[in-house]
């Protein structure tokens, strides 16, 4: 490795200068951590420790890279610019196609692309896995969010049995302080992720003035070793020999206990930049300042070059400023072009490492019999086996249906494709939320069971503790791993599912937000995640309001339209239908809201309710208006307790002569996907304007079904008095929530009788 140091040293100098220049002319970005990581990044990418291919970032059996410290993405941009330029120069000189990228030109990051840093349509301010940076494997930047995603990527590679595939994540000690990183450290050990390698830039500073060590006890050894990790170190992270010793020890030493590894390297934040520590974190030198030019002078003297306008003030004319920007980038790149030996080294080394990525993995378990996600039988709920459905008159919970469908889905994958479809996790609630069904037997098909340390390497249920945030990140990372031969055309990997109480849904939002962004823009197709908000609503009665999911499940709606499908089945038989309908759509996140209690499965035919198959349409009729009578309005009802008690209230509605149309809302997103004829048959414009809701969630969360202020005023919901509910038996809590059959009947009667009053109010407002 020593023979490489001279080339790495000069490459480091080039990257340093490109970093300085783009930050100078953009006056935005993070110089300190970007500079301090250059040595470690070059060693990781050029030593052979990481098998990757610059020419083809989608290689299915390559190692993966996650930039946990997503704010240091200028390091990635400038490094890729140098690497790609070396390949380009070598190809132009030799005509050897080994140095050509397989990517279209618009995805190759060139030094000219650096001009668009932090501009719309240009290079993003934080790390994103799309376009010119498909080298990155997850969107990062929010502190701690990259850790569980990296672990999830490692899980996907291990469970797919991709022989020798590794995951490298770069982070600073500031990014080790969020709880997600501690959760991930625990989880990675429990999941036996011996393919996960943490690279820790230990520079002792974040953004504020104090040192990290002033408020955080210990060293990287203390931060990782107690979690069971192997820990290695480099006392000087800016010294090639020191780094090489640490890297060699980490990569070559035996790991019989199958534990994750961390390599820390001591650095100075802002190394060589002229301002250091926290001062260098997120602020460049003032544009064309003396401090900026001083660092350029050192490079100019060392390599005998001249920067444009050296020592001068920045041009006031934007066009001239951009030209100076471009010219000074080119000064640096010309240093590379003039050094044939360096170009040869980089180009040959990058191709050598790229060619080291295996084309075949003999142990790989996916794709043996095709792609199960393309199999229409998976989504054809009308042909599901008979034991998928609960009989009218029996009692069961909707969460039990999740277990049955999950068991069937993974059994389907096992029998037809010799693989599972879903990898799952839960916050120590796998049985409670019934997500364990995915790992269970189905008929004569043996379930996959628990994964790793409490199960087998073939298991699919990750043995997680109370780690909701990391569970979401792990499953999001896992679902982002596409191991298809043509990742732009199809997805070959795993879908994920994770569960906790609906009231704790906010703990999962961060990772899923980033996954949604990645799925939107990444050219490689991604998998899907099932976000289970279990034990939701006031039906979680005995646990009381600390555990009610009345407001917090609303975070599952905080995505752009078309990026999530929310499912609200009220009874057992709605669940398989809704899951099939949702997973058949090209939407990456499915949020399933489930409740705890056993309720009686209705005889839909007897009460005139639509067949449970109609749940696939997102909304369906419980009953239509009685012909020949005045129409009292439309009631949209959602949630187990609300729908169940609405059915119980039907005789009372008839006794009081309340002729209302009742619509069960199961998914606003699926309903929106229906044709106009169906939507109008369920909720015509007239229906919408004379409607209100009955729901077990808060009024705010019913926004897709509240068509005017009158709808909200007459809504029946647990927050009817803008207070938190208390607790007790289900009947007691629903009574307090004003969702008992009597309360529902009274509320509907008030709504019907006030129709003329509402119309008069509207007329006055319009006059």
N, C-alpha and C positions, 0 to 999 in steps of 0.2 A: 504493500500500500504506500510505502514511503516514496516510491518513484512517481506516484500521482500527485504528491503534495505541491510540487512546483506549478502544475497546471491548475490545481484547485486554488492556489494562492492568487494567480492572475485572474482567474474567473471570478473569484471573490471580489477583487478590485473592480472589475467591470460591473458587477451587480451592485456594489456599493455606490458607484457613481450614477448608475441609472436610477437607483432609489432616490438619491439626493436630487437629481435633476427633475424627476416627475413631481416630487413633493414641492420643490422650489417653485415651479411654474404653475402648479395647481393650487398651492397654498392650502392643502387639505390632505389628511392622511396621517399615518403613524410611522415615523422614522425609527424610533428607539428600538422596539421589539423586532422590527423587520431587519435592522442591521445586526442585532445581537444573535440572530438565528442563522445567519448566512453560512457560517462554517459547518454547523450541524446539518443544515439542509443539503449542502453540497456533498457531505460525506454520505448521507443517507441515499441520495439519488445517484451518486457516481461510484460508490465503493462496491456495489453489487449486493449490499445488504438487502435492498429493496429491488425485487424483480418487477420492472415496469417497462412500458414501451412508449416513448414520446411520440412515435409515429402512429400509434393505435391505442388510445386511452381506453378503448372498450374491450380489450382482450379479456376473455372470460376468466382465465386462470391466473391473471396478474395479481400482484400485491396491490393493496389499496392505501391511499393517503388521505388523511383528514387533517385539515388545518384547524385544530381546536381554537387557537388564537387567531380567529378569523380577521381581526383588525390588521394583522401583519401580512395581509394578502399582497401588498407591494413586493414582498420578497418573492412570491410565486410568479407574479407578472414579469418581473425583471429577469428572474432565472429562466423562465420559459422563453423569453425573448432572446436571451443569449444562446440557449440550447438550440432553438429553432434556426437562429441565424447560422450557427455552426453547421447544421445539416444542410442548409441552403447553399452555403459557400462551398462545402465539400461536393455537393451534387453538381453545382455549376462548373466546378473544376474537373470533375471526373466523369460525369454523366452516369455514375453508378446508381441504379434505382434503389439500392439498399437504403439510400439516404433520403428517399422521398417519403413523405407522410401519406398514410392511407386516408387522411381526413380531407374534406373539401377545404379549399383555400380560406374560406371565411371562418374556419374554426382553428386556423393555425395562428397562434399569438406571435406577432412580429414586433420588432422594436417600434415601428410606426404606430402600433396600437397603443403604445404608452402615452401618446398624445391625448387620448380620450379618457385617461384615468379620472374617475369620479365625475364623468359627464354622462348625461342621458344618452343611452345607446352605446356607451363606451364600457370601459372596465369598471366593474362595481367597486364600491368602497369597502365591502367585506366579501368574504369567500363565498362563491356560488358555483355549483357543479353544473355548468351549462356552457354552451358556446365554445369560447376559446380556452376555457378552464375545465374541461372534462377530466383533466388530471385529478382535480379535486373530487371527492366522492360524497360530500354532503355540504349543505349550506350552513355556514357557521358565522360567528361574530358575537351573538349574545353569550356572555361568559358561562361556561360550564355546559352549554348545550351540545358541544361536539363530543364530549366524553361518552355519553350513552349511545350516541349514534355510531361511534367507532366500535364500541363493544357489540352493537347489533350487527354491524357489517362483519365482524369477526365471527359471530354466531352463525350467520348465513353461510359463510365460507366453510366453517367447521361442519355444520349440519349437512351441507351438500357434499362434504368430504372431498373438497378441493385440496389435493395433496400439496402441503407445504405453503399454501397461500397465507400471507401475513397482512396485518393492518398496522400502519404507523400513524400515530397522532402526535402533532406538535402543540405544546401548550406552555404557558408561563406559569409561575407560581400563583399569580393572581387568579388564573383560571382554575386553580386547584382548590380554591376556597369555597365556591358554591356547593351547596348540598348535593347537587347532581353528581359532582365528581366523587364525593364520598360514597354515594349510592352505587356509582359505577364501579368503584374500587372493590366494594363488597361483592357486587354481582359478578364481576369479571373473574374473581377467584372461584365463586360458587359454580360458575359455568365452565370452569377449567379452560379459560381462554389463553392457552399458551401461544396463540398466534397473534396476540395483541401486544404492541410495543409502544410505550409512552415515552416521548422525547420531551424532557422538561428543561426549558430555558430558565435557569435560576439566576435572576439578576437583581432580586430583592426590591424591585420598585413597581408600582402600578401608576395610577394617575395622581393621587394626592401626595402631599409632601413627605409624609412619614414613610419609613421603610416597612416593607411587608413583615420583616422579622421583629419589628417593634410591637406588632399586634398579633402575629401568628407564631405559635410556638414551634420550634423544631426545625428539622431539615427534611429534604426529600426522603431520606431513609425512614424518618419518623412518619412521614405522610403515606408511604406505600407499604413498607415492610409489615406493619401491624395488620394489614389487610391480606397478608400472605403472599405478596408479590416478591419477585426477585428484583433487587435494586442494584444498579451499577452507576458509576459516577466518573466524571471528568473534571478535575480541579480547575482546568483552564479550557473553557469551551471555545476559546479563540485560538487554540493551539492544535495543530493537526495531529501531532503525536499523542497528546493527551486524549483527544477525542477518539482517535483510532484505537487506543488501548481499551477505552470504555466500550466502544461499539463492538470490537472484536470479542471482548469478554461476554457481552450480552448475547451476541448472535451465535457464538460457538460453544458456550458452556452447556453441559447437559441440563435438562429440565424434567427430571423423572416425575415430579409432582404435578406437572401440567399446569403451571401457574403463569399469569401474565407478567410482563417485565417492564421495568422503567429504567431509563438512562437519564440522569441529570447532568447538566453541564453548566458550570459557573461562567457567567458572562458579565459584561458591563452594558447596561441598557444604553443604547446610543453609541456603542463602540465606534470610534473613529469619526463621529459625526460633528464633534465640536461642542455639543451640549449633551448632557448625560442624565441618566436616572429618570425620575418622573418628568423632568423638564422636556425630555425627548419623546415622551409617550405619544402625544397626539398633536404636536405642533411643530411644523417645519421652521427653519430659519426664515426671517422676513425675506421676501423675494429679492434676489440679487444683492443680498446684504454682504457685508464684509466677511461675516462668518461663513456664509455659503461659498464665497469665492476662495476663501482660505483652503477649504477642503479640496476644491477643484485645483488649486495651485499645486497641492501635494501630488495629486494624480498627474497633472500636466508635467511637472518636473520629473516624475518617475518614468513616464513613458514618452516624453519628448513631444507633447502635443500642445495645441493652443485652443482654448475654448473661445467661442464667439462672444464678443463684448466682455471679455475677461475683466472683472473688477468694475464694470459699468453698471449703471442703474437700469432697471427694467424699462423697455420701451413702453410709452403710453399707448401707442397704436396696437390694438389687439392682433392685427395681422402680423405686424413686425415682431410682436412678442411670441406668437406661435412659431414664426420662422426661426427665431432665436432658440426656442425650445427644441424644435426639430434638429436644427444644426448642431446643438450641443449633445443631443442624443447620438447623432451620427458621429460626432468626434469619438465618443466612447466605442461605438460599434466598429469604427475604422481601426481602433487598436486591436480588436479581435481579428478583423479581416487581414490586417498586416502581419499577423503572427500565424504563419502556416502550420507550425508545429502544434499550436494550441487548437487551431481549427481541426486538424487531423485527430488530435487526441480526443477532443470532445465528441466529434462526429463518430469516430470509430468506437469510442467507449459507449456512447448512447445506443448505437446499433447493437453492439455486443450484449449490453444489458437487455435491450429489447428482445433480441433473439433468444435470450435465456428464459424468457417466459414460455412455459410449456404449452404446446398446442393441444395436448391430450392429458387428461388426468384419469388414470385407470380406476381410481377409487370413486370418481364422481358418480353420484346417485341420481341425478336429474336427467330428464330427457331420454330415458331408455325406451319409452313407449310413446313419445310424443308430448304434446303440451296440454295438460288437463284443463287449463284455463280457457282453451278454445272449444272445449267439449260442451255442446249445448245441453246435454243431459244434466249438467251441474245446475242449470238455471231453470229447467223445465219442471216447475213445482207441481204441475198437474199430473206428472208421471212419477212423482216421488212415491216411495213405498208406503203401503197403507199404515204401517206403524209410525209414520211421521205425524199422524193427526190424532187429536184427542176427541173422544166421542161426546156428543151432547149429553148433558146431565152429570158428567163426571166432573171432578174438581182437580184443577192443576194450576200451576203458575206459568206465566209466560217465560220466566227464566228457565224452567224445565225444558221448554221447547228449544231454547238455545243449545242445551246439552245434547238433545236428540239430533238436531240438525248438524251440530259440530261433529258428533260421533259419525254420522252418516257421511259427511263431507270428507273427512280424513279416511274413512273406510273406502269410500269411492276412489280416492286417490291411490290408496294402497292396492286395491283389487285391480283397478284398471290401468294404473300407471306406475305401480311399484314405488310409490313415494307419498308423503303427506302433502296436503295443500297448505295447511296452516301451522305456524309455530306460535305458541301462545304464552302469555304470562298473566299474573294477577298479583295484587298487593296482599299476598297471604290470604286471598279470598277465592281461591280457585274452585273450591267446593261450594262455598256460600253463594257465589255469583253464577255457579253452574258452568263456568267456562271450561271446567275440567272435562266436560263431555267430549271436547275435541280430542282428548287423549284416551278416551275410554273405548271399550269394546263396542262393536255394533254387530249384532247378530253373531254369526260365526267368524267374524273378522276381528282379530285381536287388535286392541288399541295400541298406540305407540307409547303411551305412558310418559313418565317423567324423564327429563333430560339430565344427563351427566351425573354429577356427584351423588344425587339421590335416585338416579335412574340409570339410563344407558345412553350411549352415543347415538342411538336411534330414536331416543325420546323426543317429544315435541313440546312438552309442558315445562317451561323454564322454572326452576325452583327459586322464585323470587320472594323476598320479604316485603316490608312495607315501603316500597320504592316506586310510587306512582310515576313521578317525573322520569326516572330512568327507565321504567318499564316502557313508557311511551317512546322515549328516545331510542331504546334498544329495538323496539318493533319498527319504528320509522327507519332506522338505519338498516335493519334487516330487509325491509320491503324495498329499499332503494337499490339492493344488489341484484343486478341483472346478469345472469351467467349464460345468456343466449349467444349463439354463434353470430347472430345479427341483432344486436340489442336495440337497434332503431326500429326493427320490424315487429319484434315480439318480446314478451317478458318470460324469462325462465329463471325462476327463483321461488321465493316463498311469500305467501300472504301472512300477515301478522294479525293477532287479536290480543287485546289486553283489557282487563276489567278492574274496576273499583266501585265504590259507592258513587252514585250520581252526584251527591253533595260534594264530593272531592274532585269533580271533573276539572276544575281549574288547574289542578296539579299536572294534568297531562297536556295542557294546551300548547305550551311553548314548543316542544319538539314536533308536534303535529303541524303547527303553523309553518315551521321551516320545511317540513316534509311536503306540505302542500305547495310551497313556493318552488321547491325542487321539481316536483312532479309537473308543475305547470310549464317550466321552461327547459328542463333537461331533454336533450335530444334522444337519450336512451329511455326506453319505456321502463316504468316503475311498477312495482306490485301495489297491493292495497292493504290498508289496515282497518280493522274493525275495532272501534272505540266503544267499549261497553260501559254505559252509565247504569250500573246495577243498583238494586235497592233504591230506586229513585222515587220521588214524590212523597206525599204525606202518608202513603201506604206503609212506609218504613216506621210505623207508628210507635212501637214499643221502644225503639232506639231514641226517640224524641228528636227535637229540632236540630241538635248538633249534627244529626245524620240525615235530615230530610233533604232531598234534592228537589227543591221548589224553584230556586233562583239560579244556583250555580251551574246546572246543566246547560244553561244558556250559552256557555262558552263554545259549545259544539256548533253554534250558529255563526261564530265569528270568522267566517271565511267568505271569499268572493262567491258569487252565485255560480253554481256548477262545480264547485270544488269539494263539496261535502253533501252527503245525503243523510238526513236525520230520519230515524225510524222510531215510531211510537206505537208499537203493538199493544193492544189492551188485553188481549187474551192469547192463549197458547197457540191457536191455529193461525193467527196473523203472522207469527214469527217466521216460520220457514218461507212463507210467501214473500214477505218483505225482504228477507235476506237474499233470496233468489233474484228478486227484481232489482235490488240495489246493486248486487255484485255483477249483474249483467251489464251495468252501465259503465262507461269510461270515466269513473270518478274515483279518486284515490283514497278517500276517507269515508267510511260508513260509521255513523254514530247510532248505536242501538240503545234505546232507553227502556230498561226493564224494571219490573217491580217484584216485590217479595211474595205477596199472599197468594194462596190457592183460591181460585174463584171458580164458580160453576161455568162450565162451557155451555154457551147458549144453544138452544134449538133455533137456529136462525130462520129456518123455514116457517116455524110456528109463529114467530113474531114479525115475519115479513122483512127480516134483515138480509142484506145481500150476502152471498156466499163468501167465505173467507178468502177465496181466490181473488176477489175484487180488491183486497188490501194492496195488491200489486200496483193498483192505480193511484194509491196515495190517499184517496178519500172515497167513501162509499156510503150508500143509504142504510140507515137503520130503519127509517120509515119515511114515506113520502106523504104529502098532503092527502087528506081524504077528499075525494072529489065531491063537488057540490056544496062545500062549506067554505066560509071565509078563511083566508090564509093568514095565520097568525104570525108567521115569520119562520126563519131558519135558525136552527140551533146546531152549532158545530161543537162536537164533543170529543175530547181527547184525554187519554189516561185511563188506567185500569179502574180505579175507584170511581171516576166520573162516568165512564161508560157502563160499568156494572150497575151502579146505582141509577143511572138513567133508565136502564131496562126495568129495574124494579119500580121506577116511577111511572112507567107507561100506563098502567091501569088508572092511576090517579089523574094523569093528564087527560085520559079519555073521560073519566068521571066529571072532570071540571070543564069538559068541552073545549079543550085547548088543541086546536088543529095546527100543529107545527110540523115542519119538515126537519128531520134529524139526520145529520151527516156525521159519520165517524171519520175523524181526521187521523190518518196513520203516517203520512209523510208529505209535507208541503212540497218537497223537492220532486218526489215521484209524481205528485198530482200535477205539478207544473209541466211535466214531460208529456202529459196526455194530449190527445187531439182536442181541438176546440169543441167538437160535438159532445164528447164525454164530459169535459169540464163544465160546459153549459148545462148538461143534464143534471149534474150534481149541484153546482153552484152557479146559477145564471146571474147576470148582472143585477137583476131585481132581487134575487135571493141574497146576494152579497150586501146590498144596501139595507136590507131588513133582516139582519142577522146579529147574533151574539154567540158567545162561546161558553162552554162548561168545561173546565180543565183542572187537572191536578197540578199543573205548573203555574207559575205566576202569569199575570195578564201580559206582562212585557214579552214573555217568551212565545206568546200566541200572536205576535205581530203579523205573521203571514196570513192569519185567519181573521184578523180584526180589520174590517174594511172601512170603518169610520169611527168617529168618537162615540157615537151612540152604542156601537158594538162593545166598546170598552166599558162604557158606563154601566151596561147591564150584564157584564161578564160575571160568571160565577167561578171563583178561583180561590185558592187557599189564602191569598193575600187580599181578601175582600176588604179588610179594614187596615191594610198597610202595616200589619204586624206579623211577627214571627209566630207560628203556631207552637204549641207546647208538646204534648206527647200523651201516650196512653194506648188503649186498644185501637184497632183499626176503626171500629165504629165510632169510638169516642173522638178520634182525631178527625175523621171525615165530618162528624157533626160539628166540631169546632171550626172546620174549614168551610162550613156551609155547603157541603157536598153530599149530605145525606139525601135519600129519596125525597123526603118532605121538603128540605131546603131547595132541591132542584125543582120540584113542582111549583113551589112558591115563587122562585125566581123566574121561571118561564111564564107563570101567570102574570106577574108584574110586567114582564117584557111584552106579552101579547096585549094586555089591557092598555099599555101606554103607547100603542102604535100611533094613534091619532095625535097624541101629545107630542111625539117625536116629529111627526110630519108638520105640525103647526110650528114647532120651534124652527124647523128647517125653512119653512116658508117665510117666517119673519126674518130670518137671517139673510135670505135672498132678496127681500123686498127693499 
